[in-house]
């Protein structure tokens, strides 16, 4: 049953490119029937890790744990190592995404490069042709950095205006989300405030570790999990809010990640219980339906793989979209089929990623909607980049359900001020 749900198997029709085939390869290695080889490593990284197979599987096979363990074994045996690959893994996993202030400093430099006009000048000058082909291919995927990061637009503690707080929650600002979509973090806080939540948002936050766990670096993932737990007084919070589907799926499994850790295991168990996706939390507390429309008239919805397959959250984002007055919502065909972003898959497997993106863009075009909403920064960037190449498409904007809800609340407030 997992085969037709697997995007790589559907593409190649090869057993080894399916969940069943990959598990057979893992089993052969576990039983010492074959060694960890370069071929095995390439197959593990050809897998998207979208977890669609876990939704389809009637036996409840924990493919996510198998997948992460297999990739960790690949990295341990160094079967894919090259000087270039080792350098980029070191720079990203061990340096940038372990040091939030350094990551923001790089974001600040990149923002200056983009806003000064230098990026546009470099692109039009032809200088990019001097880069190696792999770097030249990656350059157009550089995310547009936000004018301000989350700590510049969100106070560490914000309270609902003129009302008693019903809940006390923390908001996780993420890495890519913080650099490229800090406005969505602001929208998240505003929606929580509008629903009676006092919001705690640490100014500097560590990466959640999902990038490391999914790419064969479990020890670094554990280190980051411990740093997260040290940063929050979990006992005093009603919920810890994530607004990124991929991050949230990993964040809800700190207990299994830190199992056996005498200092952190119990705290991680409490953390997992309180970790909530923003859509999940809003529905759980019976969020207030807005009385004013948002800033768009119509939308469809693409599901983040790790939100729908990893966290099993499908109805809540739709409930939020349908709650907004006058918003025409149309279901997206194959809404839960991967868009090809899959963490860094669009970097490591550009051809397969591009094919998945084209399939997704075709489905969006069928809806005739001008806006597509999603719930993960990777999906957001992937869809926005793809739509730029589809000038004939009706769809011109990528947004998120929490942003549309925040717009509706703000318009509601403006309407009340005008009436007064």
N, C-alpha and C positions, 0 to 999 in steps of 0.2 A: 504493500500500500504506500510505502514511502517513495517508490520510484517516480510516479507521475508528479509528485510534489517537489522533486529535486530539480532546480533549474539547470544544473550541469548535466545531469543524466538526460533530461529532455533535449538538451542541445546536442549531445554526442551519441546517445543511446548505447554507451559503453558501460558495462557492469561496474568496472573499477571506478567510474565517475559517479556512482550512486552511493547513498548511505549504506546500503547492504554490502556493496563491494568494498567500501572503505573499512567497514567494521570487520569484514573477512580478512583484509590486509592487517588490521590491528591485531586480530586474534592470532594470525600466523606468527606475528612478531612476539606476542605475549607467550605463545607456546614454543618459542625458539625454533620455529620451522623455517623462518627466514630472517635475515638481519635488517636493521634499519638502513635503508639504501637511499640514494639520491632520488630514485624513482618514487619511493614511498613518500619522501619529503615533498616532492613536487605535487603528488596527489593530494596530500594533506593541505597544501596551500592553494590547490585548485578549488577545493571546497570553499564555498562562500561563508559557511558557518551561519546560514540564515535561520536554521532550526525549523524550517518548514516540515522536515521529516519527523520532528518530535510531535508536532500537531497531528500528523497523519498516523503515527504509530499506535496501534491498539494495545501493544505490550508495554508501553511506557518506557522504552529504552532511553536512558539518559545520554543521548548523543553528545550534548554539550560538554559533559565531563570527559567522555572518550576523546572527543575532538581536541580539547585543550591539552589533555595528557599526551596525545599523540604528537601534537606540535612541540610540546616541551621536550619529548624524547628526540625529535628531529633536531632541535637546537642543541641538545646535550651531546648528540653524536656528531654534530657539525657537518652533516652530509651535504648541506647546501651552501656552506661558507665559501665566500670569495672575499677578497680585500674590500671591494666596493660595498658588498652587502653588509659585511661586518661593520664597516664605518658608519653606514646609515642607521643600522640597528643601534649601535653605540650612541650616536648623536641624538636619535629620537627617544629610544626607550630608556637609556641610562642617564642621559644628560637633560634634554629639554623637558621631557614629560615627568621628570622627577623633581624639577625645580620650578615652581610656579612663577616666581619673580623673574627668572631668566626667560621663561616662555613668554611672559608679558613684555619683557624688554625686546625680544625678537618681534613680537606683534607690533610694538610701538615703532620699531625701525621699518617694518613692512608697511605699516600705515603711512609713515612719512614718504616712503618710496611710491606708494600708490597715489596719495593725495597731492604730492608735489608735481605730478605730471610726468615724473621720470619713467614710471612703468609704461605709460602710453608711448613716450618717446622711444624707449628701448624696443617696444614691440613693432613700431612703425619703421625703425631704422634698419631692421634686418640683422641686428647684432645677435639675436637669438639663434641664428643659423650657425653661429660659431660654437654653440653648446653641443655636448654629446647628445645623441638622438634621444636617449631616455630622459635626460633633463629637459630637452626641448619639448618633449611630449607632455611633461608634467607642468610646465610653466602656465599654460592656460587654466589649469585646475587650482591655481593659487586662490584661496578664499579672499573676498573683499573684507578687509579689517574694519571693524566698527569705529566710528568717530570717538567713542569713549568706551572704556571697559566697564564691567559690572560694578566694580567698587567706586567708580566715579558717578554712577547714577542711582545706586542703591545704598542707603544707610545700613549700618550693621544691624540696627534694631528699628523696625518701623511698626507702628501700631495703628489699628483701624481708627479713623477719625470719628469723634463724638459717639463712640459706642463701646461697650464692654467687650473685651476680647473673648471669643468663644474657645479659641484654641491657640496654642503656641507651637509654631512650626519653624523648621529650618529649611532654607532653600540652597540647593547645590548648584553652583554656577557653571561647572564644567570647564573644559579646556577650549575646544573649538567653539562651543557655545559662548564662552566668555569673550573670546577674541573676535568672532565673526557675527554673533547674534546676541550681544548684550541687551539689545532692545527686547528680545524675547524673554530674557531673565527679568527685565523690568516689567513686562506685561504679566509675567507669572506672579511677581510680588503684588502688583496692583489687583489682580484677580483674587488673590488670597486675602488682601486687605478688605476688598469689597464683600468678602464672605466671613468677616469677623475673625480673621486670623492675625495674631501678632507674629511678625516675621523676623527671624534671626538669619542674617546672611553674612558670614565671615568675609572680610575684605579680600583676604588671600586664601585660596583653597587649593588643596592638592588634587591631582588627577585621581580619578576613581580607581584606576588600575585595569580597566577593561582592555585597553590597548595592549597591555603587557600580558594579561591572562590569555588573550586570544592569539597572541603571537609568540607563545612558547617561553615566556619569562615569568613563571609563577612566583618565584621568590621576590621579584620586584613588585608584583601585584600584591603580595602579602605585606610587604613593607609599606606600600601606599595605603592599604586597608587599615593598618595600625595607625598611620598618621591621620587618616580620616576619623577614626574612633577617638583619638586623642583631642581632636579639634572641637568635638561636640559633646555637650552634656546630654547624652541620649535619654537619660532617665527623666529629665525635665521637659522633654518635648512630646507633643502629641503625635507628631509626624515629621519625617524628614522627606522633603519633596525633591524629586528629580523631574526634569522636563525634557530629558533626552532618552528616547527609547532604548538605545544601545547601552548607555551608561546604567540606566535603571535596572536592566536585566542582570548586569554584573553586580551592581550594588546590593541586590536582594539576596546575594549568595555569599556574604562575608563569613557567615557561620561555617559553611563547608570549607571555605578557603582557609580559615583560621582554626579549624578543628584540631584539638590537641594542644592549642596554645593556652597555657595555664592562665596567663594574664588577660587575654583578649577573648577567649571563646564565649564566655557568657555575655559579655558586652556585645559581641558580634551577633549573637542570637537575638538580643533585644533590638539591635540595629535593624536586622532583617525584618523583624515584625513591624517596625515603625517606618520602614522605607516605603514610600508611596509614589507612584507616578502621579503627576499633577491632575490628569483626567480622572484617574481612579479615586484620588482624594476628594476632588470636587463632587463627584457623584456620591461618594460615601457620606459626605456631610450635607447632602441635599442642597447643592449650590443654588443661589438665588438666580432665577431666570431674568435676564435683562428685559427692559420695557422699550428700549430703543434699538434700532438696527445697527449693524457694524458698517464699515466703510466699503464693503463690496456687496454685490447683489446676488452672486451665485458662486458655488464652489463644489468641487469634488474632493475625495479624500484618499490619499495613498497611505497604506499602513506600513509603519516601520516594522521590519522583520522581528526585531527583538522585543518590540512592544506587543505584537500580536502572538508570535510563536514562543518568545522567551518569557514574557510576563502574562500572556493569555488575556490581554486587555484589548477588546475589540469594540464593545458597545459604548463605552464611556466617551471616547472622542466624538462619536456620531451623536450621542445624546447632547453633548455640548453644542455641536454645530446646529442641530435641529432646534435648540432652545432659542436661537437668535432670531428675533422678528424679521420677517421679510427676506430671509436668506434662503435662496433656492439651493437645495442640496440634492445632488445626483450621485448615485453610487458609481464608483469606478470599476469597470471590468477588471478582473484579476487584481483587485486592490491589495491583496496580501502576497503578490508575486514580487520577488526581490527586484529592486531598481538597478542593482549592480554596484552600489556604493560599498556596502558590506565592510565598514571600517576602512581599511586601506586597500581593499580589493581592486578598486579602480586605478590604483597605482601599480599594484603587483601583477594584476591580470587585466590589462587595459582592453584587450580584444574581446574577451568574454563579457567584461563589464559594459562595453559599448553595445554589444548585442542585447544585453538585458535592458539597457537604457532605451534603446530604440523600441523594444517591445513595450516598455512602459509608456513611452511617449505616444505610441500608436493607440494605446488604451485611453490615455488622457484625451487625445484628439476625438475619440468616439463619443465622449461625453458632451462635447461642444461647450464645456465650461471655460470661463476666462481665468479662473483661479483654482489652483490645487493646494490643498492643505496637507501637511504631513506632521510628524511628531519626533523628528530626529535630525540633528544638524547635518549628518552625513547624507541622508536622503535629500534634505533641503538643498544642499550644495549640488548634488548630483542632478536633481531635477532642474534646478535653475540653470546649470551649465548646459544641459541638454536642450532646454527650451530656447536658449539663445540661438541655437543652430536651426530651429524650426520657425522660421519667419512666418510661414503660412498658418501656423497653429493659432487657434482661438485663444489658447491658454497663454497668458503673458505674465502671470504672477504666481510665486510660491509663497505660502504663508503657513501659519500653524493655528490649530483650533484655539489655543489659549490667547493668541494675539487677536483673533476675531472677537472673542468674548471680552477681552480688555477694551477693545474699540467700542463695543456696544455699551459697556459700563460707562466709559468716558462720554459717549454721546448722550447717554441717559442723564449724566450729571450736567452736561452743558444745557440740555433741554430744560432741566429743572431750574437752572440759573436764569435762563432767558425768561421763563414763565414767572419767576419771582420779580 
